[in-house]
Amino acid sequence: MVNTAADARSIVSFAKFPPVGVRGQGSSFACFELGLATPSEYVAKANESLLTMIQIESVEALENIDEICQVEGIDLVFVGPNDLTLALLGYTPANWSEPVFSEAIEKIVTTAKKNGKKTGILATDGEHAKRLKKDFDLVAISTDVRALQAWYGQQLELAKM
């Protein structure tokens, strides 16, 4: 979660290799997976190809969204709808019709796009994702926990037969 432009600059610093950031090279797996001979070749190209995403889900972030979206190195602004609703309205999940919530989403999307950033959000299901993709560049459907619950539920039902 990012609340300020300073937070966003820290994320960029941790996500990017020197001289842009402070990220360590780590293992050689990434360079070898991409068919490069040395980790140095990977590091030289990685800052241009790594996607750096931040998540907006607080009132403070909403208040600072213009400054946050001006941070160089942020590629995508992702809305955490449930935590944003909790921060704005004191409950979760969103029912997606609350005016305060809708206005917040519009502000985030408009500001991100004005600053050349892609946008993303979490959808509850496929139908919801279909509606959201008109405004968002990335729409994640459900969560890993929900997907695992559904799959395990199916498997348990099969095992009972």
C-alpha positions, -999 to +999 in steps of 0.1 A: +000+000+000+012+035-009+000+066+009+024+093-003+047+102-032+076+095-008+062+059-004+059+056-042+095+068-047+107+042-021+088+014-041+105+025-073+139+025-055+133-010-042+120-023-075+147-010-098+184-018-102+212+008-099+216+035-110+178+040-108+172+021-076+188+000-049+175-035-058+200-062-054+208-085-083+200-117-064+203-149-083+212-155-119+180-173-127+163-144-144+192-138-168+195-174-177+158-178-182+159-150-207+189-165-225+214-139-214+250-148-207+255-128-175+235-112-147+250-078-158+232-082-191+199-087-173+204-058-149+213-035-178+179-043-195+157-050-165+148-015-154+132-009-188+111-040-188+101-045-151+066-034-143+063-014-111+028-014-096+016+004-065-017-001-047-041+027-037-064+017-008-065+045+018-079+080+023-044+094+026-034+079-008-066+093-024-057+127-011-022+124-025-031+106-057-019+135-080+016+136-064+018+098-063+010+095-100+037+120-109+065+097-095+087+085-123+091+047-124+056+038-114+039+020-143+006+010-129-017+022-102-038-006-088-070+000-067-076-022-037-114-018-037-121-036-005-096-018+017-105+015-001-141+010+008-132+001+044-111+033+046-138+055+030-170+040+044-160+018+074-171-015+059-162-040+032-167-053+006-179-025-016-212-028-032-198-007-061-227+018-060-217+041-032-212+076-045-181+083-024-165+050-036-174+057-073-160+092-071-128+079-055-124+053-083-130+080-110-104+103-093-078+076-092-083+065-128-085+100-142-054+111-123-034+080-133-042+083-170-034+120-169+000+112-157+006+084-182+001+055-157-018+023-164-046+013-140-057-019-124-084-032-100-097-063-085-131-076-097-154-099-079-161-122-109-160-124-147-191-103-153-178-076-130-144-078-148-162-073-181-177-040-169-145-028-153-122-034-183-137-003-200-119+019-175-090-002-163-060-016-182-056-046-158-085-064-141-077-092-117-106-116-111-112-127-075-083-136-053-060-166-049-078-176-017-112-176-033-099-196-063-083-221-040-115-224-019-135-230-050-111-256-064-108-275-031-145-274-027-149-290-061-123-316-053-138-325-019-172-330-036-156-353-061-138-372-033-172-377-015-187-394-045 
